[in-house]
Amino acid sequence: MIYVSQSPRPPLDAFVENLWWLSDAPPHARESILPSGTFELVINLHENEFRIYESCDGAEAKHFSGAMVSGAYHRAFVIDTLEHASIVGVHFKPGGALPFIGALPGEVGSTHIDLDSVWGAHAIELRERLADAPTLSRRFRILERALLARLRRPFKRHVTIPVALARIARGDRIGEVAADLGLSHRRLIEVFTAEVGMAPKLFGRVQRFQRALQAAQATGAPDWARLALAFGYSDQAHLIRDVVAFSGLAPTELSRRGSVPVKANHVAVPMP
């Protein structure tokens, strides 16, 4: 696997975590992508298509164009690794997709959309220019310029969102966050969901799942009971329920599959 990522320059760095490129020909036919509470813009430079499956053993795929946006999905979905020959992408920070996708993230939610549905012909032109670019550094520059062009368009961000994101990600109670920000509980849910793409309680659960998973992957034999206690789950069964809900796998199986080298937040799906 060849994977290269690059941090964007200001002012994009306030919204974008990184730009990346992936080239791979893995032995497994599919990979599962785990929820992260973020949006992703991906462009397939090898073929003008993406195929998305709802589960590891899904027989029918949903087909999207070679330039696609993945929303802040609430459970794992599965991709075809034949598309890994050459892909570039933009990994947005939580809540960072708002200026770029041409719609409120809450309207996209836990779905995938063709980029041309919000960028029109500019999406098709962008994919063609990226595919023709002779070097990776040139591709990243083209991608940055396309994002900067979208960022220059007017957009309105609720002033409370950055603070709410940070506090909810670390596990603060929604009611306390709302009160401290001078919002009703209902109003915080409305503005947070609209700009982040998922409700604050779900976002907090996804972030806790991600922290627990990273800790589990740092050891060869995770102690799930200890991890449950460390990350604020009521007990081990509570942690297991969230792992299954978000990944579709039991913790031990998720940990086992995590030993296969893949892109961050991806899990190899073994051949039947």
Steps between C-alpha positions, in 0.01 A plus 500: 500500500623849411335771706600867510328776697563872520369769732334787311620857513303780672216580484404144398663354811210634710264266316709219349698240697703380201521432130597145413583262218473122506627237258453137591423154368403311816429126500163553665214605272327739739566730793267628768524870591417588860304806614710801599249786521659671201442557128729377225534610138648221286595491134579180313766572239509146360132455409204732511306304762471409866310196627360506853357200687292519816666197658802270465295233326279738301426369153381821335696822488384857476684669216638854515711705265877517532472823701295448814431639847454269798289646780545464875377143490380334821605144419763324293460462126700288257697595189642304208881497521533475121454877516823541700724527193512879535279711726540854633293633785425779742445411864303781662518585866176441695263774387748613234311395187240779524661752259584240237211265433239746379240386754468478875680188623183407686326464165762251385519321836602135492494464121724528196442746218658558160715812513348631177161518676639793703793625286348442157740490205786619726508152656547332163769751401680452833519123459635534147767751608608282792523192279716689247733656760856361459599504870340455839606846614322645197187304588500635852538857369207450262290363784589788732409758234164334442428508875613863531262597220211349695615661825477847345124454464285639783406260776371544852644299787331506840742655746446227762596202284879493555458504879216247489707266283796506736294448813272229365799315350657478845178368653328800659124467548288658228278688746799654675657605171174659383453691827859629498458619141171674574293266282206279575567128481281479189669795330847352551384175343360691201806712422749223577325244280463750216871586490667178612272248331402301808333573833730597789428191709583270208812704423617457859444125481695473175793697645510279809488190279793635298707571813432154642582337165831685471592388851405140417710506183802615699516165677505147365249366752251770603344480844149609403377530859788735582439699182132533585590649838769728356273653237188556706281206397267372769647150464661266249162405351434869427830528310426181306158630395653817361779314319245271335269792417773703332716231341261207453760277669563364848800666669722191473428464127554872441832478684604194298425664168683812614829314465478524119677818376243734343423872493409650837138432600472220243462133587582218260211270409641148448416303190221243552 
